[in-house]
Structure formats: C-alpha cells, structure tokens
Amino acid sequence: MKAKIGLKLVVIFLVCGQAMLFAQATPSLISIDAALSAAATDIGSRVTGKTEIAIAGIEAPLSAVSDFLSGELGKRLIADGKFNVLARGAANTGNQSQIAEAVNDKSAVSIGQTLGAKIVLIGSFSRYADFNQFRLRAIDVRTSRILTLYTARIRPNDAVLSNLMRPLDNVASLTIAENALAALNRGEDLYNEGKYDEAITELNQVIRLNSNSIDAYYIRGNSYSAKGNMDRAIADWETVLRLNPNHPRAGTYISIVRQIDSQVKAHNHLQKGITYFDNKDYDRAMIEYSEAIRLNPNLAQAYYNRGQVYFLKGDWDRAIAEYTQAIRADPDYAKAYNNRGAAYANKEDYDRAIADWEEVLRIDPNYADARNNLPRALNNRGLVYYQKGDYDRAIADWEKVLRINPNNADARNYLPIALLKHGIAYYEKGDLDQAVADFTACLRINPNNVDALNNRAGLFYNRGDYDRAISDFEAVLRIDPNHANAKRFLERARQRRGN
C-alpha cells in the first residue's frame, strides 16, 4: 500500500517577469503498523515463489525499538506468504574487528550467505520533532543488487511506538530541514554502498545544517571506522552518546575500538621487546614487555617473555611468577608450562616440574623439550625417593620414564636396583610373592642381573620349587661361574629334587 502524497509550497521563482509556483511533494505521516505492512508488501512484489529472507538489522535510537521493528517486520513477511524468515538481528554477530562497523550492504550480504537467505534486509529508524523516519533496503544476496528502497514517515505520537520510545523523553527531538534530511539519507545510502568518503561529505553537510543530528554523527563515525580513522570515529560516537546516552551501539563501538587500539599498541611494544631481547638488551626488553602488559593485561606472551628474562638471570622464583601469569592468560600455553617446569627443576622442586611437563604433553604430546625434560625430572625424583628408602615411588617414577622412552638409559639402570631393593624389603617382611614379583620385574629389564637371579632362586629353593630354583642358579653360574652361593645351593637343590 503506497503512502498518500501531499503537496507543500516550497519556493517562488520569477521567470520572464512572471511568478512561477513550484510545489515539492512531501510524504504524508502514517502509523508504524501501516509502514511495516507496506514495506512487506513492497518487498513481496519483488519475488516469485517461496523465498528465504533474513533481517540483518535495523538501526534505531534504542535497542527495544530495533528489536520491535525487526520482529514485527518478520511477522508481516511471514503473513505475506511468500517468505521464510530465517533470522533477525544477525547484524549483532561477528568478531571484534568487525563489530565496530555497523551493518551495510556488503556485511548484510555476508550474513545472508551465512544464513542461506536469498534476500537480506537492513534498515534504520530515526526520530525527529515532527515525524519519525523508517527506511528499509532489500538486497539480492546472490547479485548484491538493491531490490527496493522503502521510506516512510511515521507520526511522532504513534501509539505503538510511544511506550518503546519513552526512555528518550528527556532527549530533545531534532527539527530537521528537508535539505538536511535529504543529505542524511544520501549519506546513509552511500555508507551502505561502501562509499565512505562520499558519505562523509554528505554527513558533513547535515552537521553544518543541524549540529545536533545524532544520526549524522553516528553514520559518520561508522564511515570513519570503516576507513580505519578510529580517532575521528570515537569523537563522533562520543557526540552521539552526549546527545543520546541511551544509544544502543555507540558506547559499545567506542569500547571495542579502544580495546583493539590498546591491543595493537601492546603488540607493537611486545615486538620491540623481542628485538631488544634478541640483542641481549634485557633491561630495555623488560620495559617494553611491561608496557605491553599495561596496555593489554591479558597478553600471555608478554608475561612469558618477562619470565624468559628472569630465567636467563637465574631468578627462578620471578621466572615462575611470570610463567604462571602467562598460563592464567592462556591455560594451554605449552611453552610457559615447559619453562616453568624447568625453573622448578632448577629449584629441585621435582614434583611441580613433573606436573608442568606432564601438562605440556597433555596439550601437545609431541612437544620435544617436555618429552626430554620429563624423564630427567622423573629420574631425579626417583633417585630422591630411592635415597629416602621410598622404593615404591622410586619404582613408579622410573617405570613412567620407560613408558615414555623404553630405551632411557638412566631408568633402565636405576629401576632394576630399586626393584631388587624392593624385593629384599618384601622378603624381610615375609611377603615372598611380592619379592618374587620384584625380582622377576628386575630380570625383565636386565636378564643378567646376578643378584636378582640368585635371590629369586633362593626363594624358589625355600618354597621347595627346585626346578625353578635350579634353573635360576644355573643362569647365575652361566654369568658368574665362580658364584659360591649359587654353586652350593644348586647342588643342594639337585639333591633334594632327587637328581
């Protein structure tokens, strides 16, 4: 349904001495309900058959108004019978580097492609003293062509919108001249088309005519942001917030841009620090790393690099503190775990070193340093346990080493000794089965361990298992033909077996 057109006298020209009256058409004011229905009908007239459509977003001075317009438009599109509405409000999604740029034709098409839509809609709703303006763009997702541009002027006291707009009661409504509105609409269209310099030119004209135009500052800020001129973008968005503290996007955009700016500066300081570090100028490197952390307290690599400086200086405690901060910022930072483990190992805190290197291998099973460092730490801790007589834990550590690297020479040397001691301890406790198990485990690693063979043979002999006792004593004598104990008990075992 088309909005009714009224005539308004705007100017008188003198031509050949005669006055000529020119009239300019101005849209009549309609309800938002009528505008939404007319927009749905207009879009429906551009398609044939059932069509997937998405509403990427409708800019408005309040989030509630934007959500309401998107929702109500979606209902009317569904009621039209020609559309399958896939989503609404998708313009609010995206990564940080994109969100500080309001949705335009290009980003709307991208949203439409993501959702599988054939048509995507973007629009705006502006509030003025004498009327509200509703604008809508329908874009063909495949060709990026504009299917229709719909514009309507809404009554300022529209019954449906009154409650939604109530938070703006204390925000003065702008009286806008027709030429300023025309320039604003051109600026909005140029922004949507990605013609940012031309958009800024039009919006400058609006601001010269109406210095309190929230929409002009907002769209110009978006244009500056799209061009990468963040200082000017922030200045415009701050003006938007001064004029309308409830604006749904300007404050968010400012926060994101400032955060991104801090991250970029932090990265630059980090890179300077790395250069100083590579040149062995560690003091200047620390200054740059610290400045990077001030700008971005979550920059894990800056903490890690500070830890590296302390590590090189042998300041293990401070190195550990920095690596810990890096891990808090990035819980899967394998290098930080690895180097913290090294710092703990240098303090002979093998428990924590081992825990860190095990975590490294959980994150990256192929991490070479950890695969080398963890066995060393386990071997060292195993020796500490062994010296304390804690054979169970010593054995557990050395067995873990051999699971990581079956050919680890230290573990293959230490483990049989611990198993032998362990077996003797259980023999003295009267647990002969465990003693046999320990001697057997020792022999699996080193089949020529004379003490393990002799001790196991003695246990078999005492049990009356002479066949196995003889077998072990014979093995001892093949290795050490002069082993007196094996000679003596081999003969006794043979006699008792009756051979």
N, C-alpha and C positions, 0 to 999 in steps of 0.2 A: 504494500500500500504506500503510495507516494505521499510525502508531506505536502500540505497545501502551501502555495506560494503567495505571499502578499507583495504589494508594491510600496516602495518607500522613496519619496522625493529626496534626491541627494545633492544636485548641483544644477545651476543655470548657466549656460554658455550664450554669448552673443555671437551670432553668425550673420554677416551681411546686414548688420544693424537691427536684426530681429532676435528676440529672446527665444531660445530653444530649450525646452524642458526635457531633461533626461531622468529616467527612473531606473533604480537598481533593485533587483529582486532580492529580498531577504527571506530566509525560511521562517515559516510560522513555528510557534512553540508547540510541542506535543509532549505527551507523557512518556516516561521511560518505557512503560509497558508497550505503547504503540511503536516506539523506536525499535525495541528489540524484535518485535513481531515483524516490522517492516524490513529490518536487516536480514532476518531469517528467510523471509520471502524473496528478497533480492538475491541472496546467495543461492537459494533453491532454484531460482530461474536460470542459473548458470550451469546446471548439471543435468544429466540424464541418468536414470537408474540409481540404485543404492550406492552411496559414496561414503568412504571413510573420511572423517573430518576431525581435526584437533584444534583446540583453542590454546594457543601458545601463551597468551597472557593479555590482559587489558590493564594498561596503566591507569591509575586513579589516585586521588589525593589521600585515600585511606584504603588499607588492605581489605576492610569489610566491604567497601564499595566494589573493589576489583573482584573479590570472590563472588559477590552477589551477581554482578553483571555477567561473569563467566558462567556461573551456574544457571542463571535464567536464560541466557542465550543458548546454552546447551539443551535445555528443556524444549525450547521452541524449535531448534533444529531437529530434535528427535520427533517432535509433534508434526513437523512438516512432512515426515515420512520418507524423505529422500536421503537421510543421513544416519550414519552410525558414528556417534561421537566417541572417540577413543579416549580422550583425556582432556583435562583442563588444568590450567595453572602450571604447565610443564616448563614455562619460561623461568620458573624459580629454581630449576635444577641446573647442575653444571659445576665445573670445578672453579676454584678460587680465581684463576686468572681470567675467566670468562664472566663471572657473576657481576663484576663491577662495570659491566656494559649492558645496558637494557636491551631487551629483545628487539631485533629488527628483522627485515626480510630474510637476510642470509641465515641468521640463527634460528628463525622460525622455520625455514625450510629444513634445516638440520634436525630440528625437533620433530617435524612432520615425518622425515625419513626414518628417524629412530622409532617412531610410533607406528609406522606403516600407513600413514594417512595420505590421501590424495590431495586434500585441501587443508591448509593451515590458516588460522585466523589470528591477527593481532589487532589491538585497538587501544583507544585512550578515552578517558572521561575527564573533562575539565570543568571547573566551577568558576562562574563569573557572577557579577552582581545581578544582571538582567536575565541570564539564562545559563544553562549548563550545556556543554557540547559533548556529543558522543560520536566517535569516529571508529570505523572498522575497515580493515584491509583483508581481503580474501586472496590467498596466494596459491597458485597451482604448484604443488610440491615437485612435480616432475620437470616442469619448464621454468619455474621461478617467476612465471608471469603473473601480473596482478589481474585477477578475475573481476573484482569490483572494489570500488571505494565508496563506502556508505558514510554519510554525515547527517546528523540530526541535531537540532537544538531542543533542549529539554526545559520544561517550565522550572523556574527556580524554586518553586514551592511544591514540587512533585510529591504527591502523598506517599508514594512507595519509598522514595529516597530520603524523605525528611528525617526519619529516625536514624538511618545509617550515617547521615551527614552531621548529626548533632555534635560530635566531637569538634567540629570546625566552627561552631557558633561564635567562638571568640577570635576566629581568624577572619580578618576583613576580606570581603569579596571584592575582586578586581573588576572595575568597569573598563572594558577593552573596546577600543575603536575598531571599526571594520577593517581598516588597512592593517592594523596591528595583528588582528586575528588571522587575516589572510596570510601575512608573513609568517605567523606562528605555524599555521597549517602547512605552509610550504616548507618551513624548516623541519617540521616533524616528518614530512614525506621524504625529504632529502636525507635525513638521518636514517630512516628506514631503508632507503635505497643504497646506503653506504657512501653517500656523497657528503662527507663530513665538513669539508671546507665551505661548500656552498650552504650547508645547513647552518653553520656558524654565522655566515654573512647575513642570512635571513633573521636569525635569532638576535643578532646584534641590533638589527633594525627594530625588532619587537621591544627589546630592553630600552632602546632610546625613546621609544614612544610610551612604554609602560614599564617603569623601573622596578615595579613590584610583581612582575609576571613570573609566578612560580614555575609555570610550565616552560617558559623560555629558558630560565636558568637551569632547570633540570635537564632539558633536552640538550642544551649547550654543554652542560657538564658531561653528559653521556658522549657527546661528539668529541670533546677534548679527550676523554678517557679512551675512546676508540682510536684516537690519533697518538696515544701514548703521552699526552701532556697532562700528567697527573696533578701538578700543582694547580693549574687552572681548573681542572675538573673538580678538585676538592674545594676550591674557592667558590665555584658555582653551587655545589651541593651544600656547602655551609650556608650560603644565602638562602637556598631552598628551606633549610631547617630553621633559619631565623624567621622566615615568613610563615612556615607551616611546621611547627615542632613535631606534628604527628605524621609527617610524610613517611610512607611505608618503606622507601628504599634508600633515600639519600644518606641517612646515617649509616646504614649497612655498607653502602658503597665506600663511604669515607673510611670506615674501619678496615675494610678489606684492602683498599688501595694503600693505606698506611702500613698495614701488616706486610703486604707484598713489598713495599718500598724498603721496609726495615730488613726483610729477608734478603733482598738484593744487596743492600749495603753490607749486611752481615757476611754474605758470601764473598764480597769483594775484600773485606778485611781478612777473612779466612785465607783467601788466596795469597794476599800479601804476607800473612804469617807463614804460609807454607814456603814461600820464596825465601824469607829470612831464615827459616829452619834449614832449608836445603843449603844455604850459605853459612850454616853454623852460627848465625847471629841469633842465639836463643832468647836473649832478653827482648829484642825487638819482636821476635816471633810471639812471645808471651803477651806483649802489649796488643798486638793485632788480634790474637785469639781471644783475649779478654774483651776487646771492643766488639768483636763478632758476637760473643755471648751476651753482652749488654743489649745489643740490638735484637738478638734472637735467642732468648734463654733456652730454647729447645734445640739448638744446633748441636747435635751429638758429636759431630766431627771436631768441633772447636774444643770441647771438653777432652776428647780423645787426644787431640794434638797437644793440649797442655799437659796431659798425662805423659806423653812421649818425652817432653822436655824434662819433666821431673824424673822420669825413668832413666834418661841418659845421665842425669846428675846423681843417680843413686839414691834419690829421695823416694824410697818405696812407699811410704805412707801417703805422701801427697799424690804420687802417681796413682795409687789405689783409689784415693778420693776422687780424682778426675775421671778415671775409667768408670767408677761407679756412677758418676753424674752422666756420663755418656750412655751407660746402659739404661739409666732411668729415662733418658730421652728417646732411646731406641733399644727396646728389650731384646731385639735379635741382632745386636751389633757384635758379630763374632770376633772381630779384631779386638774390641775392648775387653771381652771376656778373656781372650787369649793372653793379652798383655797384662791384664790384672792377675791372671794365673801366674805369669812369670814373676811379677812383683811379689806375690805371696810366696812363691817358691824361693825367691831370693831371701825372704824373711824366714825360710824354713817352716812356713805355715802350709804344710803339705795338704792338709785336709781341704782348706779353701782353694788352694791351687788346683787340686784334683777336681773339685766341684766345678770350678770355672772351665777347665779343659773338657770335662765331660759335657758341659753345656755347649761349648763350641762345637763338639762333634754331634750333638743333637741338632744344632742349627745347620751345620754343614759337615756331613760325615767324611768328606774328602779334604777337610782343612789340614794341610800338611804339617804346619807348626804344631797344632794340637795333637795330631797323631804321633808326632815325635816327642813332644813335651810330656804328654800324659803318662806314657810308660816310664819316663825318667822319674817323674814325681812318685808314681806308684812304687817303683823300685826303691826310691829313697825312703818313702814312708814304710815300706815293707821292712827295710833294714832297721828303722827306728823301733817298729813293733818287735822285730826279732831280738834286738838287743835288750828289750824290756821283758823278753820271755813270752810275749803275746803271739804265740805261733799261729793261732787261728787267723788273726788279722793279717799277719805277715803272709801266710799262705794265700789268703783271699786276694791280697793285692798282687802277688806275683802270678797267680792264676789269671787275674784280669789282664795283666800285661801280656801273657801268652795268648789270650783270646784276641787281643788287638794285633799282636805280632808274634806268631808261634816261633819265630827264629830269634827273638830277643835274647841276646847272649847273657845279659845280667840276670834276667829272670830264670833262664834255664840253668844258671849256676846257683842262684840263691834258693830257688824253690825246692830242689832235692834236699838241700841241707836242712831247710825248715821242716820238710816232711819227715826227714829222719829224726830230728829232734822231737817233733810232734809224736811220732810213733813210739819213741822211747818213753816219752812222758806218759802216754796211754798204757804202755806195757807196765810201767811202775804203778799206775793206778789199778791195774788188773783188768783193763779193757783190751783183751787180746785181739778181738775182732777189729777194733779201730786201729790198733797197732799194725796188724797185717795190712789193712787198707792203706795206711800211710806209707808203709814200706813198698807196697805194690805201686802206689801212685808215684813214688820216687823212682822206681825202676822203669816206669813208662817213659819218664823223661830221660833217665840215664840208666840203660840196662846193665851197664858195667859198674854200678856203684857197689863196691865190695861190702861196705858196712850194711847197706840195705839188704843185700842178698844174705849175708851171714845172720843178721838179726831175724829176718823172716824165716830162714832155715831153722834157727833156734826155736822160734815159736811153733813151727810145724813139728819139730822133734818133741817138744814138751807136750804137744797135743797127741802124740802118737801117730802123726801123719808122716810116716817115714818115707814114703815115696816122694812126696813134695820136698821134704827136708833133704833127702839125698840129692834130688835134682838141683836145689839151690846151693848145697855145699859143693857139688861138682862144678857148678858155674863159678863159684868163688875161686876154686883151685885152678880153673882154666885161666882166670885173670891173674891170680897170685898163687903159683904152685907151692909156695912156702908158707901159706897161711896156716899157722899151727892149730888154731881153734877149729878151722874147717876140716883139717886132716883128722883130728881127734874125734870129732863128733860124726864125721862121715862114716868112720869105721864103726862107731857105736850104733849108728842108725842102721847100717847094713846088718850088723849082728842081731839087732832087735827085730829087724824085718825077717831074719832067718835066712840071710843070703851070705 
